[in-house]
Amino acid sequence: MPVQLPVKERSDLEVSENNELIAPSIVDSLPLPLVLWLASPYLAGKSVDDAIRKAHQLFEESRFTSTIDILGEDSTSEADCDRFVEAYRKAIDAAAKNPIAARTPAEAITISFKPSSFSAVVPTDESAEGNRMLAEAYYRIKTVVDYAKQLGVRMTIEAEDHRWTDFHLETYFSLLNEGYDNLGTVLQSRLFRTKHDLKRFDERCRVRMVIGIYNEPADVAQTQLPMMKELLIDYAGELASRGTYVELASHDEQCVKNFFTRVAIPQKLPASRFETQWLLGVPRKDVQQALVSGSYFSALAQEAPSTVLDYLSELAHTGVIARMYLPYGKDAVAGPYCKRRLRANPHMISYGIKNFLHLR
């Protein structure tokens, strides 16, 4: 029986709100300049310098912070992997040399990466050569994370499809246990295994909690979006109760509200214990600004019991972090990324038009 493999999508910070896909033939027929125009709100530019400039612009205009990422994954050769090592070292240098005026270390620019950027094989390759190459991939990741630690830059090893989950989590915990406290990771609420995986996390950890963007087989993952959203909040709550720093990544405003009403408020989590994360270009600026300014919590206080008013007043005073995901890359990699995003999120076309017309 052939193995059913998941469809890969580039960012784990967003899932289509209705789980619908645009017919691939329609997307593939669009000329590249149009695709890049429609997707331009999602992109931070073509170079690390572009991404750093965008990060500073976002912080200066709205006090949004950022995590930057190099487009491209699924390396096909060890030479590709080594090029990613150098590219990420350059990104780390840029982040270290061009810091934003953050009030706390948690607000600083971070860097995200996919483990498949550093491996020329997938973890399902159990041959002796495959094991050697995966060991090399681990070494490359460690080299990059070590370099970032020396320069005071935090990184996040992202989740990919279920074939990578063991490798990405074992890599994360191995590096964490070696003292690399500048590294966070990602959990996906759609995967059945996450219920058990999150029991490994504690107060040392930092986790981006997402629904997940990969179209996984039904025997390893949830298939109903409402259930994924419910579990997103449940799992974020368990992580928070374990002392883990939670990065809630969702563009669903009800999910964001549920996180506060079902997790942050009942646990009275201080703003130093969590943040919200968003994909660049998705029009949620009003709620993002309300979170950062604290006005979001003043509004929540109007319907909250008196027992939590002091807590909400504290959040209204401090605000919470809103971090934008800033992918960058040249047209050769940005084009395929944008087409994948168009297929996965039909709303992207309207987002592109709204951004062009400056509508929010």
C-alpha positions, 0 to 999 in steps of 0.5 A, a space after each residue: 500500500 502506498 504511503 499517504 503523505 501530507 501536502 506541505 504548506 510553508 507557514 504554520 501560523 495560519 490555516 484557512 478559516 474554512 479549510 477550503 482550497 482553490 483549485 490548483 489549476 486556477 492558481 497555477 495558471 496565474 502569472 507569477 507577477 500577479 501571484 507575487 502582487 497578491 501575496 506581497 502583504 505576506 512577504 517581508 522582502 527578498 533579503 534579510 535586510 528587507 526583513 530587518 527593515 520591515 521588523 523595525 517599521 512594524 515596531 516603530 509604527 505599532 510596537 509589533 515585534 517580529 520573527 523572521 524566516 528564510 523561505 525555502 525548505 526540503 533541501 535536496 542536497 547537503 550543499 543546499 543544507 550548508 547554504 542554509 546554515 550560512 544564510 541563517 548565520 547571516 540572519 542571526 548577524 542582522 538581528 543581533 546588529 540591528 535590534 529594535 528598542 525592546 522594553 524586555 528581552 521577550 520583545 526582541 526579534 527572533 528567528 524561525 527555521 524549518 528542520 527540513 532546511 538542514 536535512 537532505 533526507 526525510 526522517 522516514 529514511 531509516 537506511 545507514 546513509 539516511 541516519 548519517 544525514 539526519 545526524 548531520 542535520 542535527 549538527 547543522 541545527 546545533 551549529 546555528 542555534 549555538 551561534 545565535 546563543 552566542 549573539 543573544 538571539 532567540 530561535 524557534 525550530 518549527 513543526 513540519 508534517 508528521 514525518 518530521 515530528 519525532 526529529 524536530 521534538 527530539 532535536 529540541 529537547 536534546 538542545 534544551 538539555 544541553 543548555 540552549 535556552 534560546 530555542 523554542 519550538 512548535 506544537 500542532 493541535 491537529 496531530 493526535 500525538 500532541 496530547 501526549 507530546 505536551 506532557 514533556 514540556 515544562 518551565 524551561 520551554 517556549 512553545 508556539 501553539 498552532 492549529 497546523 497547516 499540513 493536510 495530514 492523513 486522518 489516522 494521525 490528525 484531526 480533520 475537523 477545524 472546530 475540534 482543532 481550534 478547541 484543542 488549540 486552547 486546551 493545549 495552550 492551557 495545559 502548557 501554561 499550567 506547566 510553566 511553559 511560555 506560550 506563543 498563541 498563533 491564530 488569526 481567529 479572533 474568537 480563538 484569541 478571546 477564548 485563550 484569554 477567557 479560558 486560559 490567561 484569566 483563570 490562571 492569571 498569567 502575567 504578560 511575561 508568560 505568553 504572547 500572541 503571534 500573527 502572519 504578516 499581511 492578514 488584516 487583524 491590525 485593530 485587535 493586534 493594536 488593542 492587545 499591545 496597547 492594553 485596550 483589549 483588556 479594558 474591554 474584557 473587564 466590562 464583562 468580567 467578574 470582580 475577582 479578575 478585575 485587578 488582573 485585567 487592569 494589570 494587562 490593560 496597563 502592560 499590554 501583551 506582545 503581538 509578534 509578526 511572522 516575516 518570511 523573506 526570499 527571492 522570487 524563485 522561492 517566494 513564487 512557489 510559497 505564494 502559490 501554496 498560500 493561495 491554494 490553502 487560503 482563498 481569503 488571501 486574494 481579498 486580503 491582497 486587494 484590501 492591503 492594496 486599497 489600505 482597507 482594514 
